[in-house]
Amino acid sequence: MAKSFTLATIVLLIASCGVKAAKVAFTPPSDDRWQYWLNTSTGTRPIASTFTLPGSSGINNEFNDRDGLVILAWDTSSIIAPGLGAENYNITSIGLTVTNIATAEWDIDLSVDEWFSYDLDGDGFINGDGFPRGNASDTDGESDDTDPGRPIELYGAGFGPTHDPVTWTEFSSYQGASFSGSPFFGDKYKARDPFPFMYQAGSLDMLHVEDHIRGLHNDMLASPVFEFTPQPWAIGEPIGYTPGSQTVPFDIVFSVDLSLSGGAVKQYFQEQLNAGRVILFVSSAQETTQQAGQEGYPALYTKEATDVGAKPAELRIELANAPGDYDGDGDVDLVDYAEFPDCMTGPGGGLASSSCKPFDFDDDVDVDLSDAAVFMQVFGN
């Protein structure tokens, strides 16, 4: 009996003999969870929202800056064979679609916001003194946000010291900051585990993002980092959304920039496909207040949702043939060798055709002598 998969789209499967070109959409996630200290319905809650409670005074200071997070995981091993070596997963694009509940009122923002465009001193105003950060008359260290709203961002998932990417599930214990003295797991100022991360420039160390406004958890790195503006791997674009007049659920689409951090973001996904599981964080540092309604910040459906129009998150992966494997048969042999000369265009010459992409080893959109040198190294593999 044929094995069935809960997949939205399968254009071409991945053969066990090698990684071939494919476009695959995975839905629903194997795990999706609202990572929030007051979430008592771990793994079963139908809505996961994302927001921040920043501030340097009062109760808000005891929570993580990014207090509500959404973590998503997909088991990719049934379709994309794991264990073939990370470098053999020639990823060309990664996309994600999540669905927001109806009645949303938050502003659309497609740009990164600086960490100092938040209410750092907890006085209830952003840039209350009216002077931008760095001005001689500035007293609060804040600057106005240049546009309304806060972006919805995508990050990788880091783990430790309690959890790891192999055994973590949507039912695992919460690890992170919570109100001191609460009966829930978590301690004041504690780092999340798992946590949203980006790569540090230069070192490529994982930078915790959950407390980027106050600058926590990255002081032990070789090059310590405190307050910083994180670079998301993608910013979500709402589709067909009218703030304040939204009567039906709507999609938010992410397209990952695989070139970030010198290709380390692409390598992250290659390593995850090699392990057979992709894990991501969706986060928005949209300000809110306690007990506020879900209209003012992104509120996303999980796989448990049953509302009309509700959809679970969908992960889309596009793969090209492995480098040098022109015909996609899982090796680099005489058949590929015979095609290489017709793909040679020289420096800056572009690609003779899209099928020549496996010969562009250095991703500079041409096939030249530098690619030929690498081709001879992989020939016969």
NORRA-V712389 format. One record per backbone hydrogen bond with DSSP energy under -0.5 kcal/mol. NH is the residue of the N-H (numbers start at 0). CO is the residue of the C=O. If there is no record, write none. Layout:
NH;CO + NH;CO
//
This chain:
6;4 + 7;24 + 8;24 + 10;22 + 13;78 + 14;12 + 17;14 + 19;17 + 21;318 + 23;316 + 24;8 + 25;314 + 26;5 + 26;24 + 29;72 + 30;72 + 32;70 + 34;32 + 34;68 + 35;33 + 38;35 + 39;37 + 43;40 + 44;40 + 47;299 + 49;297 + 50;67 + 51;285 + 52;64 + 60;57 + 61;58 + 62;59 + 65;209 + 66;64 + 67;50 + 68;34 + 68;66 + 69;281 + 70;32 + 71;279 + 72;30 + 73;277 + 75;73 + 75;275 + 76;275 + 78;75 + 79;75 + 80;78 + 82;273 + 87;84 + 88;85 + 89;87 + 89;319 + 90;88 + 91;317 + 92;317 + 94;315 + 95;253 + 96;313 + 97;251 + 99;249 + 100;298 + 102;245 + 104;294 + 105;294 + 116;113 + 117;114 + 119;117 + 121;118 + 126;124 + 129;126 + 134;131 + 137;134 + 142;115 + 149;106 + 152;150 + 152;282 + 153;233 + 154;280 + 155;196 + 156;278 + 157;155 + 157;194 + 167;163 + 171;168 + 176;189 + 181;178 + 186;175 + 188;61 + 189;186 + 192;174 + 193;157 + 194;157 + 196;155 + 197;206 + 199;204 + 202;200 + 203;199 + 206;197 + 207;205 + 208;195 + 209;195 + 211;208 + 214;210 + 215;210 + 220;217 + 223;221 + 224;217 + 227;211 + 229;227 + 231;229 + 232;153 + 233;153 + 235;151 + 236;252 + 237;235 + 238;250 + 239;237 + 242;240 + 243;103 + 244;241 + 245;103 + 246;244 + 249;99 + 251;97 + 252;236 + 253;95 + 255;93 + 256;232 + 257;255 + 259;256 + 261;258 + 262;258 + 262;259 + 263;260 + 264;259 + 265;257 + 266;262 + 267;263 + 268;264 + 269;265 + 270;266 + 271;267 + 272;268 + 273;269 + 274;270 + 275;271 + 276;271 + 277;73 + 279;71 + 280;154 + 281;69 + 282;152 + 284;150 + 287;51 + 291;288 + 295;292 + 296;293 + 299;47 + 300;98 + 301;45 + 304;301 + 309;306 + 313;96 + 314;25 + 315;94 + 316;23 + 317;92 + 318;21 + 319;89 + 321;18 + 323;357 + 324;321 + 325;323 + 327;324 + 332;330 + 336;332 + 337;333 + 338;334 + 338;335 + 339;335 + 340;336 + 341;338 + 342;338 + 342;339 + 343;339 + 343;340 + 344;366 + 345;366 + 348;345 + 351;342 + 355;352 + 356;353 + 357;354 + 358;355 + 359;356 + 360;358 + 362;359 + 366;349 + 367;365 + 371;367 + 372;368 + 373;369 + 374;370 + 375;371 + 376;372 + 376;373 + 377;373 + 378;374 + 379;331 + 380;377
//
